[in-house]
């Protein structure tokens, strides 16, 4: 009986100490590629979130992929925030992102 309790305790400790990736994200989006439009507020990458077109300039420093090497469209889960100053376009900061 003591060995069964010890095994259960060890399994619990093993699962509790695992580095879990928090998979709860704000949104799901589809990155369709670069924005090649020639205007002052254009450029970056195009992403659709809930059928709304947004632009973003860069990936978070800790992201695990390079958009220059990806095939589009690319479905991702992400946390983001709307940039409220500057250009009037729907431009966002990507805070955290993961491929689906």
N, C-alpha and C positions, 0 to 999 in steps of 0.2 A: 504494500500500500504506500509506503514512504517513497519507493522508487517511482510509482505512477505520479504522485504529487510532484516529485522533483522533475520528472519529464515534462509535465504540464507547465510547471513554473519556468523551466528553461525555454520551452516553446513560446510562452507568453513574453518572456524577456527578449527573445530573438525577434519577434514581430514588433514589439514595442520600440526596440532600438534601431529598427531599419530606418534608413533615410528615405522617407516617403516623399514623392513628388506630389505637390498639391495640384491635382488635376481639375480643380474647380476654376473655370475661367469665365470671364464676363460675357464673351461672345465667340461665335464661330464665324469665320470669314473666308473669303476666296480671293487670293491674290492673283490678279490676272496678268501682271507684268508691269513693265516700266511705262510711265507717262511721258511720251515724247512730244507733247503739246508745247508749242513755243509761245509762252507768255510769262509775265513777271511772276505769277503765283503758281505756275505749273511745275511739273517735274516730280521726281520721286517714283514711288510705286503705287499702283492702283489696287485697292482692296474693296470688296463689297461686303458689307455687314448689314444684315437684315434688308437687303435690296437697296441700300444706300451706298453711293460711290464716295469713297474717301481716298485721300492721298496721304502717304507717309514717306519720310525721307530716309530713315535708317532703322536698323534692327537694334534691340537691346544688346548691350555688350556681352551678356551671358547666354545669348541664343546659340543654338547648336547647328545652325545652317547658314549658308551663304546664298543670298538671292541671285548672285551672278551665275551660280552653278545649278540653279533649280529649273525644272520644267514647269511651265504654267499651263493651265490654272493650278494653283496650289491651295488646298484646303488646310486651314489652320484654326487653332483655338488661341484666343488672345485676350489679354487685358490691355485696355487703351484708355486714352483721355483725349477729348476734343481740344484742339488748340483754339483759344478764344481771342487771341490777338493776332495782328498781322493781316495776312491775306484773307479775303472773305470765303475762300473755298473750304470745303469740308476736309480739313487737314487734321491728322491725329498724331499723337505720340504713342508708339507701341511700347508698353511697359513690360510685357511678358508674352511670349509666343511659343507655340509648340505645333509641330506638324500633326495632322490627323492621320 
